[in-house]
Amino acid sequence: MKELSVEIITPSSTVFKGTAKSVSVPGSLGNFQILFNHAPILSSLDIGKIKIVDMNDKSIEFATSGGTVEVNNNHVLIVVDSAENKDDIDIERAREAFNRAKERISSHKSDVDLSRAELALQRALNRIKFVEN
């Protein structure tokens, strides 16, 4: 059977471990899909969505804040800062984080780390879009 062995690991836990027909990830240069016999690759991941299609054609999706993916011999290892399914995301908390980051960016205060605030904004927006779509 043409299957991939897939693992998604965060600093605190293994979020997913199983087999799949395909895996789609948010690569730093654009989204890409991994299928059986994919060429070996090591890539960085951006904020976005990881989508796994299991052997029963069921889609399993996670919002992620970035990390890396390694593909070798039909084994997909995804190491990310975070991977959350829709049930794990508190939408109100995500909206509050979005508003806080937006306020920090628009405040133009010298003590605000703009790059950190922009990343927080992107992560919050990713969570909101993930839950609402």
N, C-alpha and C positions, 0 to 999 in steps of 0.2 A: 504494500500500500504506500502511496506517495504522501508521506507526512513529514512535518517539521516537528522537532522537539523544541519547545518554547519555554523560556524562563524569564520572568520579570522580577527584578530584585531592587528593593529600595534599601536605604541604610537601616531601616528598622525591621524589614520582613521580606519574605518571598511572597509577592502579590499573586503571581500566577505561575503554575508549572503544569505543563500538559502537552498534548499534541495538537497540531493545527494544519489546515490546508494552506492558509496564507496569513501573513502578518503585514500590516501597513503601519508605517512610522513617520513622524515628522522630522525628516532629515534636515540638517542645517542649510542644505542647498535646495530643499524642496521635499515634499512627501514622496515616499517610494514604497513599493510592495515587494515582499519577499515570498517566493514560491519554492517548491521542491527543486532541489539542485541549483539554487541560487549560487552565483560565484561568491567566494569568500570576500568579506568586506568588514571593515571597521569604520563606523561613521558616528559623528556627533549628532545629537538630537536636540531640537528646539522645543519650546513650549508648544503643545498641540495635543493631538489625539493618537493613541495607539489602538489599532483595531485588529483583533484576532478573529479569524473564521475557523471554528473548530471542525472536527471531522464529520459532524452532523449538520454542517452549514449554519450553525448558530453563531451570531456575531457577539463578541465580548469586547467592550470598549473601556478605555481608561483615559482620563485626562492626565497629562504629564507636564512637568515643569522643566524637562530636559535631562540629558544624560548621554549615554552611548549605547550603540547596538553593535554586536559582533555576530557575524554569520559565518559558520564553518561546518562543512559536512552535514548539512540539514539540521544543525543545531543553532537556534537563535537565542542569544543571551542579551537581554536588555537590562542595563543598569541605569536607574534613573533616581533623581532626587525625590520624586513622588510619583505615585500612580494611584489614581482614585477612580472608582466607578461612580456612577450617578448617585447611588444610594449613600455613598460616603461624603458627598459634598453638601455642606450647609449653604444653601443659596443665599440666605440673608447675610450670613457672615461674608460670603464672596462679594455681595453688593456693598457691604460696609467697607471691605478692603479696597474695592474699586474706588469708592468715593473718597476714602482717606488718601489713596495714592494720587488721585486726580487733584485733590486739594494741595497736597505737597508739591506737585509739579507746577501748579498755577500760582503758588505763593511767592515764588522767586526769592525765597529766603536764602541767605548765604549758607546757613547750616544744614540745608537739605541736600542729601546725596541724590542727585537727579537720576543717575543710572540705577540705583537701587529702587527708587520710586517708580521709574518706568518699567522695571522688571516686575515689581509688585502689581502694577496696573495690568501688564500683559497676563500674568498668572491669574489674577482675579477675573479678567475678561474671558480668558480661556475656560475657566470653571463655569462662569455664567452661560456662555454659549453652549458648552457641553451639556449642561443640565436642561437648557431651554430648547435644544434641538432634538 
